[in-house]
């Protein structure tokens, strides 16, 4: 472990050296050693680096070419008996039109052939520059690339199959080799990402028998009936399976698996949606090898724009982690690196931003309706609906990359508005969850403008998105033995919040008010309810485990006291209501509560175990058990309401319904006991209802009394007449 940590720091040092010396011209015959790191650097992330230190070209080349020349002489002799496929590929490259020449790349592999090495280019910070240099040289057939080093070869892995092996260096290598195609499919530097001995387990759109790997990926590149994103090539049978999916669209679905004798080929020429994109932060990790390094980038937002507009399919970036104002881009993410061993450096203060999903929206304006067509870069499951009509004007989507919503102009349910002559507008929501609105959801303003004089049609999309949360809270009633409150707080539980926005990091805090109490508590059956139509979603199940950790995390103890439990979540709301109400069952334990083991699926599709305080510990002490018997049998029902509004770039609903802001006044909690507890719940609506009933009762009594009095007077008058 000590050696491994040291190797990681050497890798960071190498990345820092490249960032410092990126602008310097480095003579390829010079060699200088990377500053040696003492073993004491194991416990620190600060690495001493000499200002004029540069990669030792000779040492790195000797590492790349670790197999002796004599070994490769025998391999070159063996290559004379290689298959006809390899001969065809190499000969086609020699006769290929330069405009049709591209590259296929293999990540995590290094090509080692000392006798075929042409040149080493230290200081190369762009993979595209490395490939361009090889492309211009007719003799060059392949390259090895690491961040800051490009090595050219006059042979390739098809001619010398044994020369391509998994890279064992602290920074993994990207191998790329020239490939000739019948027609140039795109202007990108490489056409195909290849992963050896893997396949994508997805629906096969079309299968064909082919004679070579190149013929298989040409079928995918030239496919016209559907968008071919990847192919599986089975070497022995020659079967080529084409698919509409790839590793990114199926991220987290466990669809990428080991398969000996099969090459996975991913189409890098696919045009992905890029108009409205969301990046997720990966804390504490940065890639060892990246595709591009930019200096003097003024902000992380500028780095993000460089990624979205890069000449390759950029899927991740980091900023300021390897040097001031340094932006690094890569076409890789966790979804595409499952076959590479240790692709990341563990750096606690660093972060990598990975592309989660992108959306492109187009509108078709018809004679009586508007049609919103949506394309996404990752399989989408959820719903799309007109704002304010999540049930009556909605489309449920299940595992799709393309979906649409049609809205008739005269359909009141879809709420299409006629703003002025010939202009129709509407707002739609792209919601990832069936029932609740989260920070990942999108709001879009759509418009169709008709020029009635000449019948020309234009349309526009406003992709400005925001979500506002205005918490308004309910009152609190103390429940005996023990007294527990539930509040919405900041993530660490320190501050009770009065305002928030959709997606804000929040926590539900469960606290025993008496610090001297002998009890602890556990929480189960935590649900969120819609304030209007009583829709509900279970957040913590009856066992005390989260049902969906992307919405609500496990329940854990506060670091300083066992009297406080917290559960983290990002603020969300229901689409049809401004009020989200949390309800949970809380039971006391004596003397402490034991956590329950919960299995959760992470973003990579793997399951991990977490602890959640949702099961009572069995107490062996009979005396304590007798004392706790009456109290521990009680279950407290905790209720917490929060008023939430969203804008999504539109007018705030609270301006149209200002009376809703007066419904709640404080961030407090209501408690009632399900058994044996003395307590009651009082709120504004209850008081109004009770007062109304009281007044009606009084009026009824007065009316009856008046009737009786008048009847008595008439009877007395009747008797007096006699």
ZAMARGU-4260 file (C-alpha; in steps of 0.2 Angstrom, whole numbers, plus 5000, padded with zeros to 4 digits):
<rodrens>
0) 5000/5000/5000 | 5014/5012/5004 | 5022/5009/4987 | 5005/5011/4978 | 5002/5028/4987
5) 5019/5034/4982 | 5016/5029/4964 | 5000/5039/4964 | 5010/5054/4971 | 5022/5052/4957
10) 5008/5053/4945 | 5001/5069/4952 | 5019/5076/4952 | 5020/5072/4933 | 5003/5080/4930
15) 5009/5096/4939 | 5025/5096/4929 | 5016/5096/4913 | 5005/5110/4919 | 5020/5121/4923
20) 5030/5117/4908 | 5016/5116/4895 | 5021/5131/4886 | 5040/5127/4885 | 5047/5119/4870
25) 5056/5103/4876 | 5070/5095/4865 | 5067/5077/4863 | 5085/5072/4866 | 5085/5080/4883
30) 5081/5070/4898 | 5078/5075/4916 | 5072/5065/4931 | 5056/5069/4940 | 5060/5075/4957
35) 5061/5060/4969 | 5048/5058/4982 | 5053/5053/5000 | 5042/5040/5008 | 5036/5053/5020
40) 5025/5060/5007 | 5013/5046/5010 | 5003/5057/5022 | 5002/5073/5012 | 4996/5079/4995
45) 5009/5092/4993 | 5022/5086/4981 | 5039/5095/4979 | 5042/5098/4961 | 5057/5106/4953
50) 5053/5121/4942 | 5063/5115/4927 | 5059/5096/4930 | 5052/5088/4914 | 5048/5070/4910
55) 5063/5059/4907 | 5060/5053/4889 | 5073/5040/4889 | 5066/5032/4905 | 5048/5033/4900
60) 5052/5025/4883 | 5062/5011/4891 | 5047/5008/4902 | 5035/5008/4888 | 5046/4996/4878
65) 5050/4985/4893 | 5050/4969/4882 | 5067/4966/4875 | 5071/4968/4856 | 5075/4950/4855
70) 5058/4946/4861 | 5050/4957/4847 | 5061/4950/4834 | 5053/4933/4837 | 5036/4941/4838
75) 5039/4950/4821 | 5044/4933/4814 | 5028/4926/4821 | 5018/4940/4814 | 5022/4933/4796
80) 5009/4919/4800 | 4996/4931/4806 | 4978/4930/4800 | 4973/4936/4783 | 4962/4949/4792
85) 4978/4958/4799 | 4986/4958/4782 | 4971/4965/4774 | 4970/4979/4787 | 4988/4984/4786
90) 4988/4984/4767 | 4972/4994/4766 | 4980/5007/4777 | 4994/5009/4765 | 4982/5011/4750
95) 4970/5022/4760 | 4965/5039/4754 | 4971/5051/4768 | 4954/5059/4769 | 4946/5043/4774
100) 4960/5039/4787 | 4955/5039/4805 | 4959/5031/4821 | 4952/5018/4833 | 4958/5020/4851
105) 4960/5007/4865 | 4961/5014/4883 | 4972/5006/4896 | 4983/4997/4884 | 5001/5001/4878
110) 5010/4996/4862 | 5028/4990/4865 | 5039/4988/4850 | 5056/4995/4851 | 5061/4991/4833
115) 5046/5000/4827 | 5047/5016/4837 | 5048/5032/4826 | 5048/5046/4838 | 5044/5053/4856
120) 5035/5069/4858 | 5036/5075/4876 | 5025/5090/4881 | 5010/5085/4870 | 4995/5090/4880
125) 4982/5086/4867 | 4977/5068/4861 | 4971/5076/4845 | 4988/5084/4842 | 4996/5067/4844
130) 4984/5059/4832 | 4986/5073/4819 | 5005/5071/4819 | 5004/5053/4816 | 4990/5056/4802
135) 5002/5068/4793 | 5016/5055/4793 | 5013/5041/4780 | 5025/5029/4790 | 5016/5031/4806
140) 5004/5017/4810 | 5000/5019/4828 | 5003/5029/4844 | 5004/5028/4863 | 4997/5043/4872
145) 4999/5049/4890 | 4995/5066/4896 | 5011/5075/4891 | 5019/5061/4880 | 5016/5055/4862
150) 5025/5040/4855 | 5024/5036/4837 | 5026/5018/4829 | 5028/5012/4811 | 5018/4996/4816
155) 5002/4992/4824 | 4994/4979/4835 | 4986/4970/4821 | 5003/4967/4813 | 5010/4963/4831
160) 4996/4956/4841 | 5007/4951/4856 | 5014/4969/4857 | 4998/4976/4864 | 4997/4973/4883
165) 4988/4982/4898 | 4998/4997/4904 | 5005/4995/4921 | 5011/5013/4924 | 5004/5025/4937
170) 4996/5035/4923 | 4987/5023/4911 | 4990/5024/4892 | 4979/5027/4877 | 4983/5017/4862
175) 4977/5023/4845 | 4980/5015/4827 | 4976/5021/4810 | 4961/5014/4802 | 4955/5016/4784
180) 4936/5017/4780 | 4927/5018/4764 | 4920/5035/4767 | 4924/5048/4780 | 4910/5047/4793
185) 4914/5063/4803 | 4927/5076/4806 | 4933/5069/4823 | 4950/5064/4826 | 4945/5046/4830
190) 4930/5036/4824 | 4930/5021/4836 | 4933/5017/4854 | 4938/4998/4856 | 4937/4988/4871
195) 4945/4970/4870 | 4936/4955/4877 | 4920/4965/4882 | 4903/4967/4875 | 4888/4977/4878
200) 4873/4967/4884 | 4859/4977/4875 | 4845/4974/4862 | 4853/4970/4846 | 4846/4980/4832
205) 4854/4971/4817 | 4867/4957/4815 | 4878/4952/4800 | 4892/4941/4796 | 4908/4950/4792
210) 4926/4946/4788 | 4935/4958/4799 | 4934/4970/4814 | 4935/4985/4802 | 4920/4979/4791
215) 4910/4977/4807 | 4913/4995/4813 | 4911/5002/4795 | 4893/4994/4796 | 4890/5004/4812
220) 4897/5020/4805 | 4887/5019/4789 | 4871/5013/4796 | 4856/5024/4789 | 4840/5015/4796
225) 4844/5019/4814 | 4857/5027/4825 | 4871/5014/4828 | 4880/5019/4844 | 4890/5003/4846
230) 4894/4985/4840 | 4900/4969/4847 | 4912/4959/4835 | 4914/4941/4839 | 4931/4936/4832
235) 4928/4917/4829 | 4911/4917/4821 | 4913/4934/4812 | 4896/4940/4819 | 4894/4959/4820
240) 4879/4965/4832 | 4874/4983/4830 | 4865/4992/4844 | 4857/5009/4847 | 4864/5009/4864
245) 4882/5012/4871 | 4890/5013/4888 | 4885/5031/4891 | 4866/5028/4887 | 4866/5013/4898
250) 4876/5020/4912 | 4872/5011/4929 | 4862/4997/4920 | 4876/4984/4922 | 4875/4981/4903
255) 4894/4981/4900 | 4902/4964/4904 | 4917/4953/4901 | 4916/4942/4885 | 4932/4933/4879
260) 4935/4934/4861 | 4923/4949/4858 | 4928/4967/4854 | 4916/4981/4859 | 4916/4995/4846
265) 4909/5011/4851 | 4904/5024/4838 | 4913/5041/4842 | 4905/5050/4827 | 4887/5049/4835
270) 4880/5067/4837 | 4874/5068/4855 | 4862/5081/4862 | 4872/5096/4869 | 4860/5110/4872
275) 4854/5108/4890 | 4867/5097/4900 | 4869/5092/4918 | 4886/5088/4926 | 4888/5078/4942
280) 4902/5081/4954 | 4914/5067/4958 | 4922/5072/4974 | 4940/5067/4978 | 4946/5060/4961
285) 4954/5065/4946 | 4959/5055/4930 | 4977/5050/4928 | 4976/5052/4909 | 4965/5065/4900
290) 4963/5070/4882 | 4966/5088/4883 | 4974/5101/4894 | 4970/5119/4893 | 4979/5133/4902
295) 4974/5151/4907 | 4956/5146/4908 | 4947/5159/4919 | 4933/5149/4927 | 4926/5132/4930
300) 4911/5138/4919 | 4923/5142/4904 | 4930/5124/4907 | 4913/5117/4906 | 4910/5126/4890
305) 4926/5119/4883 | 4920/5102/4887 | 4903/5104/4878 | 4911/5112/4863 | 4926/5100/4861
310) 4931/5091/4845 | 4927/5075/4853 | 4913/5068/4864 | 4919/5075/4881 | 4911/5067/4896
315) 4921/5074/4910 | 4932/5088/4916 | 4942/5095/4931 | 4947/5112/4935 | 4961/5120/4945
320) 4966/5103/4952 | 4983/5101/4943 | 4988/5119/4942 | 4981/5137/4943 | 4968/5140/4929
325) 4971/5123/4921 | 4956/5114/4913 | 4957/5095/4908 | 4945/5087/4897 | 4942/5068/4894
330) 4930/5058/4883 | 4929/5045/4898 | 4919/5044/4914 | 4915/5031/4926 | 4903/5023/4914
335) 4917/5020/4901 | 4932/5016/4913 | 4925/5000/4921 | 4938/4989/4911 | 4953/5000/4917
340) 4962/4997/4933 | 4963/5012/4945 | 4960/5025/4932 | 4958/5039/4945 | 4970/5047/4958
345) 4963/5049/4975 | 4965/5068/4979 | 4953/5073/4993 | 4952/5091/4989 | 4950/5088/4970
350) 4934/5085/4960 | 4929/5078/4943 | 4913/5084/4934 | 4905/5070/4924 | 4892/5072/4911
355) 4875/5065/4918 | 4863/5069/4903 | 4860/5081/4890 | 4844/5086/4881 | 4839/5094/4864
360) 4821/5100/4862 | 4813/5104/4845 | 4796/5110/4842 | 4784/5106/4827 | 4770/5119/4825
365) 4755/5112/4817 | 4738/5120/4812 | 4730/5115/4828 | 4744/5110/4840 | 4762/5111/4845
370) 4773/5095/4846 | 4788/5095/4858 | 4801/5082/4853 | 4815/5078/4866 | 4831/5069/4863
375) 4842/5064/4878 | 4860/5057/4879 | 4855/5044/4893 | 4840/5032/4894 | 4826/5042/4902
380) 4812/5035/4913 | 4799/5047/4920 | 4786/5059/4913 | 4784/5075/4902 | 4769/5085/4905
385) 4762/5103/4903 | 4765/5113/4918 | 4750/5113/4930 | 4743/5097/4922 | 4754/5083/4928
390) 4740/5070/4925 | 4729/5076/4912 | 4742/5082/4899 | 4756/5070/4902 | 4766/5056/4893
395) 4774/5042/4904 | 4792/5038/4897 | 4800/5021/4900 | 4819/5019/4895 | 4819/5030/4880
400) 4831/5041/4871 | 4818/5050/4861 | 4800/5055/4867 | 4787/5069/4863 | 4772/5078/4870
405) 4758/5084/4859 | 4748/5099/4865 | 4732/5105/4856 | 4729/5123/4856 | 4710/5121/4861
410) 4714/5108/4874 | 4710/5117/4891 | 4719/5103/4900 | 4736/5107/4892 | 4735/5125/4896
415) 4742/5132/4879 | 4740/5151/4880 | 4736/5162/4866 | 4747/5177/4871 | 4744/5188/4855
420) 4739/5187/4837 | 4747/5171/4830 | 4757/5167/4845 | 4755/5151/4856 | 4765/5148/4872
425) 4766/5134/4885 | 4777/5128/4898 | 4782/5109/4900 | 4791/5099/4914 | 4803/5085/4911
430) 4802/5075/4927 | 4813/5060/4931 | 4803/5053/4945 | 4785/5047/4943 | 4778/5057/4958
435) 4790/5071/4964 | 4800/5086/4956 | 4819/5085/4960 | 4834/5096/4956 | 4837/5085/4940
440) 4821/5090/4932 | 4819/5103/4919 | 4807/5116/4914 | 4805/5123/4897 | 4795/5137/4889
445) 4789/5134/4872 | 4782/5145/4859 | 4774/5144/4841 | 4773/5161/4832 | 4762/5162/4817
450) 4763/5176/4804 | 4745/5176/4798 | 4749/5188/4783 | 4760/5175/4774 | 4758/5159/4784
455) 4776/5157/4788 | 4780/5148/4804 | 4794/5150/4817 | 4797/5142/4834 | 4808/5145/4849
460) 4814/5136/4864 | 4818/5145/4881 | 4829/5133/4891 | 4831/5145/4906 | 4828/5134/4921
465) 4826/5138/4940 | 4817/5131/4954 | 4813/5140/4970 | 4808/5133/4987 | 4799/5144/5000
470) 4798/5133/5015 | 4783/5137/5026 | 4782/5126/5042 | 4769/5119/5054 | 4767/5120/5073
475) 4775/5108/5086 | 4767/5098/5100 | 4777/5089/5113 | 4774/5071/5116 | 4779/5063/5132
480) 4793/5050/5135 | 4803/5055/5126 | 4800/5072/5118 | 4806/5072/5100 | 4805/5085/5086
485) 4808/5084/5068 | 4814/5099/5058 | 4821/5103/5040 | 4838/5109/5043 | 4855/5112/5034
490) 4865/5097/5029 | 4874/5096/5045 | 4859/5098/5055 | 4865/5115/5063 | 4854/5128/5056
495) 4835/5127/5054 | 4831/5134/5037 | 4817/5146/5032 | 4820/5147/5013 | 4828/5135/5001
500) 4828/5130/4982 | 4824/5114/4973 | 4840/5104/4974 | 4847/5113/4990 | 4856/5100/5001
505) 4844/5098/5016 | 4842/5086/5030 | 4828/5079/5041 | 4833/5081/5059 | 4825/5070/5073
510) 4830/5076/5090 | 4826/5070/5108 | 4824/5087/5117 | 4829/5080/5134 | 4848/5077/5133
515) 4847/5067/5149 | 4834/5055/5143 | 4838/5037/5144 | 4831/5033/5127 | 4837/5033/5109
520) 4825/5033/5094 | 4824/5024/5078 | 4814/5030/5063 | 4804/5020/5050 | 4790/5022/5037
525) 4795/5040/5033 | 4784/5046/5019 | 4782/5062/5009 | 4764/5067/5005 | 4756/5079/4992
530) 4747/5093/5001 | 4732/5093/4988 | 4728/5076/4981 | 4736/5065/4995 | 4749/5057/4983
535) 4763/5050/4994 | 4780/5042/4991 | 4789/5031/5004 | 4807/5038/5008 | 4811/5026/5022
540) 4803/5009/5022 | 4796/4999/5037 | 4813/4991/5040 | 4822/5008/5042 | 4830/5008/5024
545) 4830/5021/5011 | 4819/5016/4996 | 4828/5027/4984 | 4845/5034/4990 | 4845/5047/4976
550) 4830/5055/4985 | 4833/5052/5003 | 4849/5045/5011 | 4850/5033/5026 | 4847/5038/5044
555) 4863/5041/5054 | 4867/5047/5071 | 4875/5064/5074 | 4893/5063/5077 | 4892/5071/5094
560) 4877/5063/5102 | 4865/5048/5100 | 4850/5059/5104 | 4850/5066/5086 | 4847/5057/5070
565) 4849/5065/5053 | 4844/5060/5035 | 4851/5069/5020 | 4841/5074/5005 | 4840/5087/4991
570) 4825/5098/4991 | 4810/5091/4980 | 4792/5095/4978 | 4776/5087/4970 | 4771/5094/4953
575) 4753/5098/4958 | 4756/5106/4975 | 4765/5119/4985 | 4766/5108/5001 | 4776/5093/5004
580) 4772/5085/5021 | 4784/5073/5029 | 4778/5059/5041 | 4788/5047/5050 | 4785/5034/5064
585) 4798/5035/5078 | 4800/5022/5092 | 4811/5024/5108 | 4824/5011/5112 | 4832/5006/5128
590) 4846/5009/5131 | 4851/5012/5113 | 4846/5008/5095 | 4855/4996/5083 | 4856/5001/5065
595) 4849/4990/5051 | 4860/4984/5036 | 4853/4991/5020 | 4859/4987/5002 | 4859/5002/4990
600) 4863/5003/4972 | 4876/5017/4968 | 4878/5027/4952 | 4889/5014/4944 | 4875/5001/4946
605) 4885/4992/4960 | 4877/4988/4977 | 4885/4993/4993 | 4880/4991/5011 | 4875/5006/5022
610) 4869/5007/5040 | 4852/5015/5045 | 4845/5017/5062 | 4829/5008/5059 | 4829/4992/5071
615) 4828/4991/5090 | 4842/4983/5099 | 4837/4968/5110 | 4840/4972/5128 | 4846/4958/5140
620) 4844/4968/5156 | 4827/4962/5163 | 4826/4977/5174 | 4828/4990/5161 | 4816/4980/5150
625) 4803/4981/5163 | 4806/5000/5165 | 4805/5003/5147 | 4790/4991/5143 | 4776/5004/5144
630) 4786/5018/5135 | 4795/5008/5121 | 4778/5001/5115 | 4773/5018/5110 | 4776/5024/5093
635) 4776/5043/5089 | 4769/5050/5073 | 4780/5065/5068 | 4773/5077/5055 | 4783/5090/5046
640) 4776/5101/5032 | 4786/5112/5020 | 4779/5124/5007 | 4788/5123/4991 | 4786/5132/4975
645) 4795/5131/4958 | 4798/5144/4944 | 4807/5134/4931 | 4810/5151/4923 | 4791/5156/4924
650) 4781/5167/4935 | 4780/5161/4953 | 4764/5153/4959 | 4764/5162/4975 | 4761/5179/4966
655) 4745/5172/4960 | 4740/5164/4976 | 4747/5176/4990 | 4735/5168/5003 | 4745/5152/5003
660) 4760/5162/5011 | 4749/5165/5026 | 4745/5147/5029 | 4761/5143/5039 | 4772/5154/5050
665) 4786/5144/5058 | 4798/5129/5054 | 4791/5118/5068 | 4784/5100/5070 | 4767/5093/5074
670) 4767/5077/5085 | 4753/5065/5089 | 4754/5048/5098 | 4747/5032/5091 | 4745/5024/5108
675) 4744/5029/5125 | 4752/5046/5122 | 4743/5062/5129 | 4744/5076/5116 | 4734/5085/5102
680) 4737/5094/5086 | 4731/5112/5084 | 4734/5122/5068 | 4726/5137/5059 | 4713/5127/5049
685) 4708/5117/5064 | 4705/5133/5074 | 4694/5140/5060 | 4685/5124/5058 | 4682/5123/5077
690) 4676/5141/5078 | 4664/5139/5064 | 4656/5123/5072 | 4655/5132/5088 | 4646/5147/5080
695) 4634/5136/5071 | 4630/5127/5087 | 4627/5143/5096 | 4616/5150/5082 | 4606/5134/5082
700) 4603/5135/5101 | 4598/5153/5100 | 4586/5149/5085 | 4578/5134/5095 | 4576/5145/5111
705) 4568/5159/5100 | 4556/5147/5093 | 4551/5140/5109 | 4549/5158/5117 | 4538/5164/5103
710) 4527/5148/5104 | 4525/5151/5123 | 4520/5169/5120 | 4506/5164/5108 | 4500/5151/5120
715) 4498/5163/5134 | 4489/5175/5123 | 4477/5162/5118 | 4474/5157/5136 | 4471/5176/5141
720) 4458/5178/5128 | 4447/5166/5137
</rodrens>
